[in-house]
Each structure stands twice: as structure tokens, then as C-alpha cells.
Amino acid sequence: MAARLIGGIGALFAIIEVVYILLLVFGADQANRFFTLIKGWAEPLALFFPGLFHTGNGNLDIVINYGLAAVFWLFVTGLIARVVA
């Protein structure tokens, strides 16, 4: 039960990062309340990943950096869930 909860939390964190990536890449209105809510959750969850890679393409930077944060949460929580189980 605890392992499932931990895995679910990791999936939720990754989903938040992916939604933020999509909002940024597709040019969502940054004044929108939903955008602000997701941004408020996604940026702290991204930890040290934003700005890690600079490719010269802003959208690619967003996908790589925030995508790495999503993969990180899935990996770390998956590892913790296995240890707990």
C-alpha cells in the first residue's frame, strides 16, 4: 500500500511537470490562473534542472530540463517504492 502511494506521488509530480512543459511550449497565457497554479507547483518540483542545458532553442530547453525533472521524480519515487515494498 505504501509503495503504491509513493509511486502515485511520483507520477503526480511527473504529470505536473509535463503539463507545465505543454503550457510553456504551446504558449499558454501566463496571466491565466491555471497556468499560475501549475507554475507554482512545477517550478519547485523541478529542483535544479531548469537551466541545466542550453541548446539555443527555448522550447527544446524547456522540454529537456523540465522533462528531466519529471523522469527524476518517476525514477526516485519508483526506487523508494521498491525499497518500501
C-alpha positions in Angstrom: 0.0 0.0 0.0 2.8 2.5 0.9 4.7 1.6 -2.2 1.7 2.3 -4.4 1.2 5.7 -2.6 4.8 6.6 -3.2 4.7 5.6 -6.8 1.5 7.6 -7.2 3.0 10.7 -5.7 6.0 10.4 -8.2 3.5 10.0 -11.1 1.6 13.1 -9.9 4.8 15.1 -9.7 5.8 14.0 -13.2 2.3 14.9 -14.6 2.6 18.4 -13.1 6.0 18.8 -14.9 4.6 17.5 -18.2 1.5 19.8 -18.0 3.9 22.8 -17.3 6.0 21.8 -20.3 3.0 21.7 -22.6 1.7 25.0 -21.3 5.0 26.7 -22.0 5.7 25.1 -25.3 2.2 25.8 -26.7 2.3 29.4 -25.4 -0.4 29.4 -22.8 -1.4 32.8 -21.3 0.9 33.3 -18.4 -1.6 35.5 -16.6 -4.2 32.7 -16.5 -4.9 31.3 -13.0 -4.5 27.7 -14.1 -1.1 28.5 -15.6 -0.1 30.3 -12.4 -1.2 27.3 -10.3 0.7 24.8 -12.3 3.8 27.0 -12.5 3.7 27.4 -8.7 3.8 23.6 -8.3 6.1 22.8 -11.2 9.0 25.2 -10.6 9.8 24.0 -7.0 9.4 20.3 -8.2 11.9 20.9 -11.0 14.6 21.3 -8.3 18.0 22.1 -10.0 17.0 21.0 -13.5 15.9 24.4 -15.1 18.8 26.0 -16.8 20.9 22.8 -16.7 21.0 22.5 -20.5 21.1 25.4 -23.0 20.6 24.3 -26.6 19.8 27.7 -28.1 16.2 26.7 -28.7 14.0 27.9 -25.8 11.3 25.3 -26.3 13.8 22.5 -26.5 15.5 23.7 -23.3 12.1 23.6 -21.6 11.3 20.1 -22.8 14.8 18.8 -21.8 15.1 20.5 -18.4 11.6 20.0 -17.1 11.4 16.6 -18.8 14.5 15.5 -16.8 12.8 16.7 -13.7 9.7 14.5 -14.5 11.9 11.5 -15.2 13.8 12.1 -12.0 10.7 12.0 -9.9 9.5 8.8 -11.5 12.9 7.2 -11.0 13.4 8.3 -7.4 9.9 7.5 -6.2 10.0 4.2 -8.1 13.2 3.3 -6.3 11.8 4.3 -2.9 8.6 2.4 -3.6 10.7 -0.8 -4.4 12.7 -0.4 -1.2 9.5 0.1 0.8 7.8 -2.9 -0.8 
